[in-house]
Amino acid sequence: MSNRVVLHAVVHGRVQGVFFRAFVARKAAELGVTGYVGNLPTGMDVEVLAEGDKDKLEGMIEYLKVGPPAATVEKVTTTWSKYAGKYTYFDVKN
């Protein structure tokens, strides 16, 4: 039985303009998960949608809570859903 799921996370705080998206893309590559990261129009939040093994995605959440050195993460909200297999790589958007 597969342990693959989809993670949707929104990272709140000082996470735009601090290389947060590049940080997330590197971690996604290390963990072998697919999906995307992008800035939200609020100007303060970043969205992450990632597919893969749940244990690896739980590790991704821990990285999101810290972020790169210039970031200040206030909170990370997460939701889980059924694996869809929609993505073949991890992309950085906007």
Buried (B, 14 or more C-beta within 10 A) or exposed (E): EEEBBBBBBBBBBBBBEBBBBEBBBBBBEEBEBBBBBBBBEEEBBBBBBBBBBBEBBEBBBEBBEEBBEEBEBEEBEBEEEEBEEEBEEBBEEE
